[in-house]
Amino acid sequence: MRSAWLAVVAVFVTQSVFGAEPKAVSVHPFTGRPGLSFAPTVRGNSLRKTWAIFAENVPFTAVVEATDAEPPGESYGRNKTPFDLVRLRVQVTPEAKPGRYSFRLVTDDGVSNALAIYVVEPPVVAEPPGAHETPDAAVPVNDFPVVVNGRIAGRGETDYFVFDAKAGQTLTFEAISGLPSIAAPGSNANGFDPSLSVYEASGSWFDPKRLKRIAWNDEPLWVIGQITDAYLVHKFERAGRYYLRLAAFSGQGGPDYGYQLRIRNGEIPAGPASPGKPWDERGFSRRLSASRLNELAERGGAKQDRQSVETYRAAADPITFRLPGTIEGAILQPGETHRARFHIDGSQDIAIEVETPAAAPPVFNPIVRLLDAAGGEVATNVSTGRGACTGAMFKSIAAKTIVPLRDPGDYTLEVRDTTADLADPGFRYRVQIRPQVPHIGQVRVDDDHINLVPGEAKTVRVNFDREEDYRGAIAVTVEGLPPGVEALAGADFDPDKDPPLSPGKRERYTGRTERTVVVFNAASAAPVTALPQVATILVRPVVDGKPGAVVTTKQIPIMVVGKP
């Protein structure tokens, strides 16, 4: 496989003036079962010229059966862009394993963004035609487990389901959105955020058909950056008939608001809130292993000859440990505080990292304080800032804090929950104190695909964080380019930003974010590609003139399309 090392070249990048970029918005239904076929429809823009499906390492085959323009009047919202419908036939292999699998549409104008198809083991049924907005029109569900493919087709619409439960029976309900909504500060109007409610018939003097809500869930936890799918576990006290109501949290609806409803016996753990990151620098759920120093050294282009990090168990009385060390414990009593002491002989730059293996923020919010021999606070994982809109002061806890210690002597590490009235066996923590290791932190490549016309260039931004005073170079290479396409190093315009109102000691809690630009340039004589070719962006450190190991990869399908 050939690799293109990026050279700095000035390239005039323009927007394509040829066919519109294909965009796949949603697919419905999006759930199949091993050995069976189903017929989903993809809705999106500039998809009329779709002729194939592109998917790698998936347990199904898919063919395009028809493409149509969406009839006038069926679009919703203020978006007046015409929509297209692509009708597919998907055949799932008998040996398919349950999971989430990505696919793309291939058109004459290039490859689309990715959508997902789920494969599940339980029986899959379709929501019957018609409205199911009242208990009288509820869809009967007779057996568990079951998966229902449904859709909230209009604003304000709800879907009711009716089922019988036994006394003491526990059921798990889960609603997976076909238009995923990512939790974001300030607003959550984009995407489909499903909610679930369980009702029992109670009746009243005014209305003998009145329902009483006995359980509800919008999402287990609203966390910025996480999917907002609904998950609900309920144990029924009495045998009887019950109703399940599924709706969009904010009342939205439309042709893209498909869902997958799972109903299963027992208490079934929820799936991951979002796909895991290849590297998580500051997530509370990341694993702080005994080989943490070597993991970071590899990302910094240094030798992996660092010592292992010893683990110490927290106790009721303060313990003593040596750097580097990891303190493990759990807040089992309200107001409980754990302390551990260490000694340094000279000045040292350290990093304090926090892992929460079970409950994580906003349920368990560990506060870590570093105190000197006199009891004065040297550092804490509580960062302070001001809101961009109102300027109001806010505080948050960080999973990583870097601290320069200039005075030798004894120090005490203190760990507690933010509140003094909460405790739980799940309030487990692992706090690792170690020397700082310069390295590349989080790397973000946001682009999903690239379509090029011969003679055209497009840019892809690669954002990265320099952690713990990493001052080496960062090399970006591209492998697997289509014939006639080259990758060049570039730079784009970055407008000036106003400084934070109150930056505080931001350097303790955030890395130094920088970016480079990769320019994908198609020569005028570049041959047209029939199908996407997957190129791989690789990022690695360069220290003392030597490239280190690859720390991040991102695969991007690329097509060279002909002029209309």
C-alpha positions as CSV (number, residue, x, y, z in Angstrom):
1,M,0.0,0.0,0.0
2,R,1.6,3.3,-1.0
3,S,1.9,6.1,1.5
4,A,1.8,9.8,0.6
5,W,3.9,11.9,2.9
6,L,2.6,15.4,2.8
7,A,4.6,18.2,1.2
8,V,3.8,21.9,1.7
9,V,2.4,23.1,-1.6
10,A,0.2,26.1,-2.3
11,V,-3.1,24.9,-3.9
12,F,-6.1,27.1,-4.8
13,V,-9.0,25.2,-3.3
14,T,-12.4,25.9,-4.8
15,Q,-15.9,24.5,-4.2
16,S,-17.1,22.0,-6.7
17,V,-19.4,23.4,-9.4
18,F,-20.5,20.0,-10.6
19,G,-23.1,17.6,-9.2
20,A,-24.5,18.3,-5.8
21,E,-23.0,16.4,-2.9
22,P,-25.1,13.3,-2.1
23,K,-26.5,13.4,1.4
24,A,-28.2,10.5,3.2
25,V,-30.4,11.8,6.0
26,S,-32.2,8.7,7.4
27,V,-33.1,5.1,6.6
28,H,-36.3,3.4,7.7
29,P,-36.7,0.7,8.8
30,F,-33.1,0.1,9.9
31,T,-33.3,-3.2,11.8
32,G,-33.1,-6.7,10.4
33,R,-32.7,-10.3,11.6
34,P,-30.2,-13.0,10.6
35,G,-31.3,-15.0,7.6
36,L,-34.2,-12.6,6.7
37,S,-34.6,-9.7,4.2
38,F,-36.3,-6.4,4.6
39,A,-36.9,-3.3,2.4
40,P,-35.6,-0.1,3.9
41,T,-35.9,3.4,2.3
42,V,-33.2,6.0,2.4
43,R,-34.2,9.6,2.5
44,G,-31.9,12.4,1.5
45,N,-30.7,14.9,-1.0
46,S,-29.2,14.5,-4.4
47,L,-29.7,10.7,-4.4
48,R,-31.7,10.2,-7.6
49,K,-28.5,8.8,-9.3
50,T,-27.9,6.2,-6.7
51,W,-26.9,2.9,-8.3
52,A,-25.0,0.9,-5.6
53,I,-24.4,0.3,-1.9
54,F,-20.9,0.6,-0.4
55,A,-20.3,-1.3,2.8
56,E,-17.2,-3.2,4.1
57,N,-17.2,-6.1,6.5
58,V,-20.9,-6.3,7.0
59,P,-23.1,-9.4,7.3
60,F,-25.6,-8.4,4.7
61,T,-26.0,-7.6,1.0
62,A,-28.0,-4.7,-0.3
63,V,-29.3,-3.7,-3.8
64,V,-31.0,-0.6,-5.1
65,E,-34.5,-1.4,-6.3
66,A,-35.7,2.1,-7.2
67,T,-35.1,5.8,-6.7
68,D,-37.8,8.4,-6.7
69,A,-38.4,12.1,-5.9
70,E,-40.3,12.6,-2.7
71,P,-43.8,13.7,-3.5
72,P,-44.5,17.4,-2.9
73,G,-45.9,18.2,0.5
74,E,-44.3,15.3,2.3
75,S,-41.3,17.3,3.4
76,Y,-41.4,19.0,6.8
77,G,-39.9,22.0,8.5
78,R,-38.4,25.1,6.7
79,N,-36.0,23.2,4.6
80,K,-37.2,23.5,1.0
81,T,-34.4,21.4,-0.5
82,P,-36.0,18.6,-2.6
83,F,-35.7,15.1,-1.1
84,D,-35.1,11.8,-2.8
85,L,-36.1,8.3,-1.8
86,V,-33.9,5.3,-2.5
87,R,-35.6,1.9,-2.0
88,L,-33.3,-0.9,-1.0
89,R,-33.5,-4.7,-0.6
90,V,-31.3,-5.9,2.3
91,Q,-30.6,-9.6,2.8
92,V,-29.0,-10.5,6.2
93,T,-26.8,-13.6,6.2
94,P,-27.9,-16.5,8.5
95,E,-24.7,-16.3,10.5
96,A,-24.8,-12.5,11.1
97,K,-23.8,-11.4,14.5
98,P,-26.0,-8.7,16.3
99,G,-24.6,-5.2,16.0
100,R,-24.5,-1.9,14.3
101,Y,-23.2,-1.8,10.7
102,S,-22.5,1.2,8.5
103,F,-23.3,1.6,4.8
104,R,-23.2,4.3,2.2
105,L,-24.9,5.1,-1.1
106,V,-22.9,5.3,-4.3
107,T,-24.2,7.8,-6.9
108,D,-23.0,9.2,-10.2
109,D,-22.0,12.3,-8.1
110,G,-20.0,10.4,-5.6
111,V,-20.4,8.5,-2.3
112,S,-22.7,9.6,0.5
113,N,-22.2,9.9,4.2
114,A,-22.7,6.8,6.3
115,L,-26.0,5.5,7.8
116,A,-26.4,2.5,10.1
117,I,-28.3,-0.8,9.9
118,Y,-28.8,-2.9,13.0
119,V,-28.9,-6.7,13.2
120,V,-30.7,-8.2,16.2
121,E,-31.6,-11.7,17.3
122,P,-35.2,-11.2,18.6
123,P,-38.2,-11.3,16.3
124,V,-38.6,-8.0,14.3
125,V,-42.1,-6.6,13.6
126,A,-43.2,-3.5,11.8
127,E,-45.5,-0.9,13.3
128,P,-48.9,-1.4,11.6
129,P,-50.2,1.3,9.2
130,G,-52.3,4.0,10.6
131,A,-52.3,6.2,13.7
132,H,-51.6,4.8,17.2
133,E,-51.9,8.0,19.2
134,T,-54.5,6.8,21.7
135,P,-54.7,3.7,24.0
136,D,-57.7,2.5,22.0
137,A,-55.5,2.4,18.8
138,A,-52.4,0.9,20.7
139,V,-50.3,-1.7,18.9
140,P,-50.6,-5.1,20.7
141,V,-47.4,-6.7,21.8
142,N,-48.0,-10.3,22.8
143,D,-44.5,-11.9,23.2
144,F,-41.1,-10.9,24.5
145,P,-38.4,-10.3,23.5
146,V,-39.5,-8.3,20.4
147,V,-38.1,-5.5,18.3
148,V,-40.6,-3.0,16.6
149,N,-39.6,-0.9,13.7
150,G,-41.7,2.3,13.9
151,R,-41.8,6.0,13.0
152,I,-43.1,9.2,14.5
153,A,-44.3,10.5,11.2
154,G,-45.6,13.9,12.2
155,R,-45.1,16.7,14.8
156,G,-46.8,16.0,18.0
157,E,-47.5,12.3,17.1
158,T,-47.1,9.5,19.7
159,D,-47.2,5.7,19.4
160,Y,-49.0,3.6,22.0
161,F,-48.3,-0.1,22.6
162,V,-50.4,-2.4,24.8
163,F,-49.1,-5.6,26.6
164,D,-49.8,-7.8,29.5
165,A,-47.4,-8.2,32.4
166,K,-47.3,-10.7,35.3
167,A,-46.9,-9.7,38.9
168,G,-43.2,-9.3,39.7
169,Q,-42.2,-9.3,36.1
170,T,-39.4,-7.0,35.0
171,L,-39.2,-5.7,31.5
172,T,-36.5,-3.6,29.8
173,F,-37.6,-1.0,27.2
174,E,-35.2,0.7,24.9
175,A,-35.9,3.2,22.1
176,I,-33.1,3.7,19.5
177,S,-33.4,6.7,17.3
178,G,-33.0,6.5,13.6
179,L,-32.0,10.2,13.5
180,P,-29.6,10.2,16.5
181,S,-29.7,13.3,18.7
182,I,-26.4,14.3,20.4
183,A,-26.7,16.1,23.7
184,A,-25.5,19.7,23.3
185,P,-25.5,22.7,25.6
186,G,-28.3,25.3,25.0
187,S,-30.4,23.2,22.6
188,N,-31.3,19.7,21.7
189,A,-33.6,20.4,18.8
190,N,-31.5,18.6,16.2
191,G,-32.3,14.9,15.7
192,F,-34.9,12.6,17.3
193,D,-34.7,12.3,21.1
194,P,-37.1,9.5,22.0
195,S,-38.9,9.2,25.4
196,L,-40.7,6.3,26.9
197,S,-43.6,6.2,29.4
198,V,-45.4,3.2,30.9
199,Y,-49.1,3.6,32.0
200,E,-51.7,1.5,33.7
201,A,-55.4,1.9,33.4
202,S,-56.7,3.6,36.6
203,G,-59.9,5.3,35.6
204,S,-61.6,8.3,37.3
205,W,-65.0,9.7,38.0
206,F,-64.5,12.0,35.0
207,D,-62.9,9.5,32.6
208,P,-63.2,5.8,33.1
209,K,-60.4,5.3,30.5
210,R,-57.9,7.5,32.2
211,L,-54.3,6.2,32.3
212,K,-51.9,6.7,35.2
213,R,-48.2,7.0,34.4
214,I,-46.1,4.7,36.5
215,A,-42.6,4.9,34.8
216,W,-40.9,7.3,32.4
217,N,-37.5,7.8,30.8
218,D,-36.0,10.2,28.3
219,E,-32.5,9.0,28.5
220,P,-30.6,7.4,31.4
221,L,-28.4,10.4,31.8
222,W,-28.2,13.6,29.8
223,V,-24.5,14.1,29.1
224,I,-23.0,16.5,26.6
225,G,-21.7,14.6,23.5
226,Q,-23.7,11.4,24.3
227,I,-26.6,9.9,22.4
228,T,-30.1,10.7,23.9
229,D,-31.8,7.3,23.3
230,A,-34.3,6.2,25.9
231,Y,-33.8,3.3,28.3
232,L,-36.3,2.1,30.9
233,V,-36.4,-0.9,33.3
234,H,-39.6,-1.5,35.3
235,K,-40.8,-4.2,37.7
236,F,-44.6,-4.6,37.6
237,E,-46.1,-4.9,41.0
238,R,-49.4,-6.3,39.8
239,A,-50.5,-8.5,36.9
240,G,-52.5,-6.7,34.3
241,R,-52.7,-4.8,31.1
242,Y,-50.3,-1.9,30.6
243,Y,-49.5,0.7,27.9
244,L,-46.2,2.0,26.6
245,R,-46.0,5.4,25.0
246,L,-43.2,6.4,22.7
247,A,-42.8,10.0,21.6
248,A,-40.2,12.6,20.7
249,F,-39.1,14.5,23.8
250,S,-39.8,18.0,22.3
251,G,-42.7,17.0,20.2
252,Q,-40.9,16.8,16.8
253,G,-41.7,14.3,14.1
254,G,-41.4,13.7,10.4
255,P,-40.4,11.2,7.8
256,D,-36.8,10.9,9.3
257,Y,-38.0,10.1,12.8
258,G,-37.8,6.3,12.6
259,Y,-37.1,4.3,15.7
260,Q,-36.3,0.8,16.9
261,L,-38.2,-0.3,20.0
262,R,-36.8,-3.2,22.0
263,I,-38.8,-4.9,24.7
264,R,-37.0,-7.7,26.6
265,N,-37.6,-9.8,29.7
266,G,-35.5,-9.1,32.8
267,E,-33.2,-6.2,33.5
268,I,-30.9,-5.9,30.4
269,P,-28.0,-3.5,30.6
270,A,-28.1,-0.6,28.2
271,G,-25.7,-0.6,25.3
272,P,-22.9,2.0,25.0
273,A,-24.1,5.6,24.9
274,S,-22.0,6.3,21.9
275,P,-19.2,4.6,19.9
276,G,-16.0,4.4,21.9
277,K,-13.1,6.6,21.0
278,P,-9.8,5.1,19.9
279,W,-8.1,7.3,22.4
280,D,-9.8,9.2,25.2
281,E,-7.5,11.7,26.9
282,R,-9.9,13.2,29.4
283,G,-12.9,10.9,29.7
284,F,-13.7,9.6,33.2
285,S,-14.3,6.1,31.9
286,R,-10.9,5.7,30.3
287,R,-8.7,3.0,31.8
288,L,-5.7,4.1,33.8
289,S,-3.5,1.1,33.5
290,A,-0.2,0.1,35.2
291,S,1.5,0.8,31.8
292,R,0.1,4.3,31.5
293,L,3.5,5.9,31.3
294,N,4.6,3.7,28.4
295,E,1.2,4.3,26.6
296,L,1.8,8.0,26.8
297,A,5.5,7.7,25.9
298,E,4.5,5.9,22.6
299,R,2.2,8.8,21.8
300,G,5.1,11.2,22.4
301,G,7.6,9.3,20.2
302,A,9.7,8.3,23.2
303,K,11.1,5.0,24.3
304,Q,8.6,2.7,26.2
305,D,11.0,2.0,29.0
306,R,9.0,3.7,31.8
307,Q,8.3,2.0,35.1
308,S,5.0,0.4,35.9
309,V,2.5,2.3,38.1
310,E,1.8,0.6,41.4
311,T,-1.7,0.4,42.8
312,Y,-2.6,1.3,46.4
313,R,-5.9,0.6,48.2
314,A,-7.5,3.5,50.0
315,A,-8.4,3.0,53.6
316,A,-10.2,4.8,56.4
317,D,-6.9,6.1,57.7
318,P,-4.5,8.0,55.4
319,I,-2.1,5.7,53.4
320,T,1.4,6.4,52.1
321,F,2.4,5.7,48.5
322,R,5.2,6.5,46.1
323,L,5.1,8.2,42.7
324,P,4.0,7.0,40.2
325,G,1.0,5.5,42.0
326,T,-2.7,4.8,41.6
327,I,-5.1,5.1,44.5
328,E,-8.2,2.9,44.3
329,G,-11.2,3.4,46.5
330,A,-15.0,3.8,46.8
331,I,-17.1,6.4,48.6
332,L,-19.4,4.2,50.6
333,Q,-20.6,6.6,53.3
334,P,-22.0,10.1,52.8
335,G,-19.4,12.8,53.5
336,E,-16.6,10.2,53.4
337,T,-13.1,11.6,52.4
338,H,-10.1,9.5,51.6
339,R,-6.5,10.7,51.9
340,A,-3.1,9.5,50.7
341,R,0.3,11.0,51.2
342,F,3.5,11.0,49.1
343,H,6.9,12.7,49.3
344,I,9.1,14.3,46.6
345,D,12.7,15.2,47.0
346,G,12.8,18.0,44.4
347,S,10.6,20.0,42.0
348,Q,8.5,17.8,39.7
349,D,5.8,18.3,37.1
350,I,3.0,15.8,37.8
351,A,-0.3,14.9,36.3
352,I,-3.3,13.8,38.3
353,E,-5.8,11.7,36.4
354,V,-9.2,10.4,37.6
355,E,-11.0,7.3,36.4
356,T,-14.6,6.3,37.5
357,P,-15.0,2.6,36.6
358,A,-18.7,2.4,37.5
359,A,-20.8,5.5,38.2
360,A,-19.5,8.6,36.4
361,P,-20.4,12.3,36.3
362,P,-23.1,13.6,36.7
363,V,-24.0,10.7,39.1
364,F,-20.6,10.4,40.9
365,N,-18.6,13.6,40.9
366,P,-15.2,13.1,42.5
367,I,-13.3,16.1,43.8
368,V,-9.6,15.6,44.1
369,R,-7.5,18.1,46.1
370,L,-3.7,18.3,46.5
371,L,-2.6,19.7,49.8
372,D,0.9,20.8,51.0
373,A,2.4,19.9,54.4
374,A,0.7,22.8,56.0
375,G,-2.8,21.8,54.7
376,G,-2.9,24.5,52.0
377,E,-4.5,23.7,48.7
378,V,-1.9,23.4,45.9
379,A,-4.2,22.2,43.1
380,T,-7.7,20.7,42.5
381,N,-9.5,19.1,39.7
382,V,-12.2,21.8,39.9
383,S,-11.9,24.2,37.1
384,T,-13.5,27.7,37.0
385,G,-14.6,29.7,34.0
386,R,-17.3,32.1,32.8
387,G,-20.2,31.5,30.4
388,A,-19.8,32.9,26.9
389,C,-23.3,34.3,26.8
390,T,-23.9,35.8,30.3
391,G,-20.4,35.8,31.8
392,A,-21.7,33.9,34.8
393,M,-19.1,32.0,36.7
394,F,-19.3,28.2,36.5
395,K,-17.3,25.4,37.9
396,S,-16.7,21.9,36.6
397,I,-14.6,18.9,37.5
398,A,-11.9,17.6,35.2
399,A,-10.6,14.1,34.7
400,K,-7.1,15.3,34.3
401,T,-5.1,18.1,36.0
402,I,-1.4,18.9,35.4
403,V,0.5,20.5,38.3
404,P,4.0,21.9,38.5
405,L,5.3,21.2,42.0
406,R,8.3,23.4,42.8
407,D,8.7,22.7,46.6
408,P,10.1,19.4,47.8
409,G,8.3,17.8,50.8
410,D,5.2,16.0,51.8
411,Y,1.9,16.2,50.0
412,T,-1.6,14.9,50.7
413,L,-4.1,13.7,48.1
414,E,-7.7,14.1,49.1
415,V,-10.7,12.4,47.3
416,R,-14.4,12.9,48.1
417,D,-17.7,13.3,46.3
418,T,-18.9,16.8,45.4
419,T,-21.8,16.4,47.8
420,A,-21.8,15.4,51.4
421,D,-25.0,13.4,51.4
422,L,-24.5,10.9,48.5
423,A,-22.6,7.6,48.6
424,D,-22.9,4.3,46.8
425,P,-20.9,1.1,46.0
426,G,-20.7,2.4,42.5
427,F,-18.9,5.5,43.6
428,R,-15.6,3.9,42.8
429,Y,-12.5,5.9,41.7
430,R,-9.0,5.4,40.6
431,V,-6.7,8.4,40.9
432,Q,-3.3,8.1,39.2
433,I,-0.5,10.5,40.1
434,R,2.5,10.3,37.8
435,P,5.3,12.4,36.2
436,Q,4.2,14.3,33.1
437,V,4.9,12.7,29.8
438,P,4.8,14.9,26.7
439,H,2.6,13.4,24.1
440,I,-0.1,13.8,21.4
441,G,-3.6,13.8,23.0
442,Q,-6.9,13.7,21.2
443,V,-6.9,13.8,17.4
444,R,-10.0,14.7,15.5
445,V,-10.7,14.2,11.8
446,D,-14.3,15.2,11.2
447,D,-14.7,14.5,7.5
448,D,-16.7,11.4,6.6
449,H,-16.1,11.1,2.9
450,I,-14.6,13.0,-0.1
451,N,-15.9,13.3,-3.7
452,L,-13.6,14.9,-6.2
453,V,-13.9,16.1,-9.8
454,P,-10.7,15.9,-11.9
455,G,-8.9,19.2,-11.4
456,E,-10.5,19.9,-8.1
457,A,-9.1,20.0,-4.5
458,K,-10.8,19.6,-1.1
459,T,-9.5,20.1,2.4
460,V,-9.7,18.0,5.5
461,R,-8.9,19.4,8.9
462,V,-6.9,17.4,11.4
463,N,-7.2,18.8,14.9
464,F,-4.9,17.6,17.6
465,D,-4.0,18.4,21.2
466,R,-0.5,18.9,22.5
467,E,-0.4,17.4,26.0
468,E,2.0,18.0,28.9
469,D,4.3,20.3,26.9
470,Y,4.7,18.1,23.9
471,R,6.9,20.2,21.5
472,G,7.7,17.6,18.8
473,A,6.5,17.7,15.3
474,I,3.3,15.9,14.2
475,A,3.3,14.0,10.8
476,V,0.2,13.3,8.9
477,T,0.3,10.8,6.1
478,V,-2.3,9.3,3.7
479,E,-2.3,5.8,2.4
480,G,-4.5,4.1,-0.3
481,L,-5.3,7.1,-2.5
482,P,-7.1,6.6,-5.8
483,P,-4.9,6.9,-8.9
484,G,-4.4,10.6,-9.9
485,V,-5.2,11.9,-6.4
486,E,-2.5,13.3,-4.1
487,A,-2.5,14.5,-0.6
488,L,-0.7,17.8,0.2
489,A,-0.1,19.7,3.4
490,G,-1.9,23.0,3.7
491,A,-3.2,25.7,5.9
492,D,-6.5,27.5,6.0
493,F,-7.8,30.7,7.5
494,D,-8.6,30.6,11.2
495,P,-10.4,33.7,12.4
496,D,-9.3,35.4,15.6
497,K,-11.3,34.5,18.7
498,D,-12.0,36.6,21.7
499,P,-10.0,35.4,24.7
500,P,-12.0,33.8,27.5
501,L,-13.6,36.2,30.0
502,S,-11.8,34.5,32.9
503,P,-9.3,31.9,31.6
504,G,-8.2,30.9,35.1
505,K,-5.6,28.2,35.0
506,R,-6.8,26.6,31.8
507,E,-3.5,25.1,31.0
508,R,-4.0,22.7,34.0
509,Y,-7.2,21.3,32.5
510,T,-6.9,21.5,28.7
511,G,-4.4,20.6,26.1
512,R,-3.0,23.0,23.5
513,T,-5.2,22.6,20.5
514,E,-3.7,23.0,17.0
515,R,-4.6,21.9,13.5
516,T,-3.2,21.1,10.2
517,V,-5.0,20.8,6.8
518,V,-4.7,17.9,4.3
519,V,-5.5,19.0,0.8
520,F,-6.8,16.2,-1.5
521,N,-6.1,17.2,-5.0
522,A,-7.3,15.3,-8.1
523,A,-5.2,15.8,-11.2
524,S,-7.0,16.9,-14.4
525,A,-6.3,13.5,-15.9
526,A,-7.4,11.5,-12.8
527,P,-9.4,8.5,-13.9
528,V,-13.0,8.3,-12.6
529,T,-13.5,5.6,-9.9
530,A,-16.4,3.2,-10.2
531,L,-16.6,2.7,-6.5
532,P,-15.2,4.4,-3.4
533,Q,-11.6,3.7,-2.5
534,V,-10.9,3.9,1.2
535,A,-7.9,6.0,2.1
536,T,-6.4,6.1,5.5
537,I,-5.1,9.2,7.3
538,L,-2.3,8.3,9.8
539,V,-1.0,10.6,12.5
540,R,2.2,10.1,14.4
541,P,4.7,12.0,16.4
542,V,8.2,13.1,15.1
543,V,10.9,13.6,17.8
544,D,14.6,14.2,17.2
545,G,14.1,13.6,13.5
546,K,12.5,10.2,13.9
547,P,8.9,9.3,13.3
548,G,7.2,7.5,16.1
549,A,4.4,4.9,16.0
550,V,1.0,5.8,14.5
551,V,-1.3,7.1,17.2
552,T,-4.4,7.8,15.2
553,T,-6.0,6.5,12.0
554,K,-9.1,7.6,10.1
555,Q,-10.5,5.9,7.1
556,I,-12.2,8.1,4.5
557,P,-13.9,6.7,1.3
558,I,-12.8,8.8,-1.7
559,M,-14.4,8.9,-5.2
560,V,-13.3,10.7,-8.4
561,V,-16.4,11.4,-10.3
562,G,-16.9,12.6,-13.8
563,K,-18.1,15.9,-15.0
564,P,-21.8,16.0,-15.9
